[in-house]
Amino acid sequence: MILVIAEKPVLGKAIADALPGTAAMKNGCIYKGDYIVTWVFGHMLSLKEPEDYDIGYKSWNINSLPIFFKDWQVKIGKDENLNKGQISKSQRVNQIGNLLKQADEVIHAGDPDDEGQLLIDELLRWFNYKGIVKRLDTANTTLVAMKKALSHMTDNKPHEPYGWSAYARSVADLMVGINMSRLFSCKNQTLLTIGRVQTPTLGLVVNRDLAIEGHHKQKYYTIGCDINFNNDTVQADFIPAKIDSNLVDGHILSKEYAEQICNRLKGQVLKNINITKKIVYEAPPLPFNLVKLQTYCSGKFGYSPQQVLDITQSLRENHKAITYNRSDCQYLSEEHYKEAPVTMKTVIMNIRYKPKNLDMNLKSKCFDSSKISAHFAIIPTNQKVNLDKLSEAEKNVYLAICKYYIAQFMPKAKKEQTNLSIELGNGEAIKAISTVIIEQGYRSIFNEAEKDKASNLSKIPEGIYSGKITDTDIAEKETKPPSRYTKASLNEDMTCISKYVKDPKIKQLLLSKDEGKEGERGSIGTSATRSGIIESLVKRGFLREDGKKVISTALGRELYRILPDEIKKADMTAEWWAIQEEIQNGTANYNKLIDSVYDTIKHIVANVDNYPVVNSSIIAIKKKGGAVIGKCPRCGGDIVETKTGFCCSNWKEPTNCKFNIWKKSKSPLFAKTTFTAATVKKLLSGQSVKMKKLVSKTGKEFEAEVKMKDDPSSQYGPSFDLIFNKK
């Protein structure tokens, strides 16, 4: 008997379809001729926790650190959100063990990456399987490609170093988590979780917030010109010379200097107005990977990355409507192109719409087998889907995936771009650009308004013209700080954290790690884990949500401040990758990474007394269990909800801030009403709030708009103004 072990159900079924014989389903496996196809659900085994080795480790004690075991063992993983009737991990592992006893040969069908290699290898080691093991290339799961892969399998042995690389990383991640979280939690007497991906992600938000808060607005001026020529007037921009000594960072900061330029330009006769035109073709966007889909759905529908992950999981598992949803790839194979006519027919029937310019003979750049690694783009399947049976969110996401797939078989958008260029001498110039769409092409499926700027410049033919500057105007602008993160933009920045790394060696290591991965440029985390990491940072109180914005809390900033660089920057991922590459190439044992990380941990534990501690007032606030609801108007600290009220996180250190609003105010005016978190949040933002059951001096109840009025020098809480609506 030949046993096929696939990484996931959809892959197991794709392999079974490509095998000869008649299929029969039995005990959650597919029997087909001499083959039995089974599958796992990701990692069935997980590393043991310290208390699994010694119950004494259940108590966190700084004196027991560092924790290290010469042999890091695994156990059967815990089930999460197990549905009724669904097989447990323990049951599946035992079932695979029984099948291995009967198997003459095993086909390893994990994903073609290091984690995919590990999760099947570790099961074979768990059961000490000594038989023949062949490796199946599972990158492309179309029927034609799978049949070809089954006829070109290789011995599994040369692939094992990739699995050992993933094992080493998982042990190293656990070592960092258990040792650093315990060390800094014990030192600060509060729970502080630390991780290789979690902590640099927190750092992205902390550094962004500090940059925003440290930004000083700088006024600058731009100059516009009205150019009269060819019996028309065109608006254009003045471009100062790069060598102009009056510029600061390329900007004109002096209004007087801008006025001097305007006076010089106005009325100037021009004999070299150069108008050029070119046709520009805009290709359709690539199909989605998970990150791109999460970003799109955040902007279009307001869904968080975790919501999109959950929605796509439902579309894949419950409705069989889309392909693998955790993909980090935006490309499809040549076989997908060959199968497209059949898939497209079903998709058009499902969504009840067919674009007039759909052309199955067209082939977009997404069809490139060389750019597929472990997965391919998220696209609709050849499965009948009733839109009426989908939830609104499922329908929105499914239609987006379908439209991006259909766009691959639609013409490029055709545009005409007109450029105006006037060289004034000494490096100064006047420029303008205008773009008009000639043919909508693929854009017609999205029904989105044209965002390109079109002006009367587009009407003017190519050529050299003479004219005159008839008018000028000065626009006052301000430099802007970077934007606050949203969950979607943070998720996207995790795919390219290398752009924030200053050390060129570390930056290059991060980029090398993602070489050949489209959409990943020096990343941390994976498409499957990033949204969960962001959610955990919020849940643990290191980040807070303000509408769509994600902002670091006082606790999050303090945690990032006190940690040594070795464990809070993306450098850790880069340095680990350098050793992982050696393991994969067979030039290093997996223990090299584990030992290297252990050396770092020992050094940090030995020097624990040299690291600062978290501000004690922030710890005190955290222990009160409150959520952050806004910013303190006095010192800029976080306003945190406690059991009895809302106080500043800096009430103890460093500013000894006394700002506080009691839920049950001691003022007779508010004796019969309560300040809620929603009310205080609005008051902190400068809004007035309608409050009922206010009590007058005569004891009568009334209602009024209440607005906060705070004195920064006060040693007490704020006062309030009452606003009465005039009838």
Secondary structure, 3 states (H helix, E strand, C coil): CEEEEECCHHHHHHHHHHCCCCEEEECCEEEECCEEEEECCCCCEEECCHHHHCHHHHCCCHHHCCCCCCCCCEEECCCCCCCCCCCCHHHHHHHHHHHHHHCCEEEEECCCCHHHHHHHHHHHHHCCCCCEEEECCCCCCCHHHHHHHHCCCEECHHHHHHHHHHHHHHHHHHHHHHHHHHHHHHHHCCCCCCCCCHHHHHHHHHHHHHHHHCCCCCEEEEEEEEEEECCEEEEEEEECCCCCCCEECCEECCHHHHHHHHHHHCCCEEEEEEEEEEEEEECCCCCECHHHHHHHHHHHHCCCHHHHHHHHHHHHHCCCCECCCCCCCCCECHHHHHHHHHHHHHHHHHHCCCCCCCCCCCCCCCECHHHCCCCCCECECCCCCCHHHCCHHHHHHHHHHHHHHHHHHCCCEEEEEEEEEEEEECCEEEEEEEEEEEECHHHHHCCCCCCCCCCHHHHCCCEEEEEEEEEEEEEEEECCCCCCEEHHHHHHHHHHHHHHCCCHHHHHHHHHHCCCCCCCCCCCCCCCCHHHHHHHHHHCCCEEEECCEEEECHHHHHHHHHCCHHHHCCHHHHHHHHHHHHHHHCCCCCHHHHHHHHHHHHHHHHCHHHCCCCCHHHHHHHHCCCCEEEECCCCCCEEEECCCEEEECCCCCCCCCCCEEECCCCCHHHCCCCCCHHHHHHHHCCCCEEEEEEECCCCCEEEEEEEEECCCCCCCCCEEEEECCCC
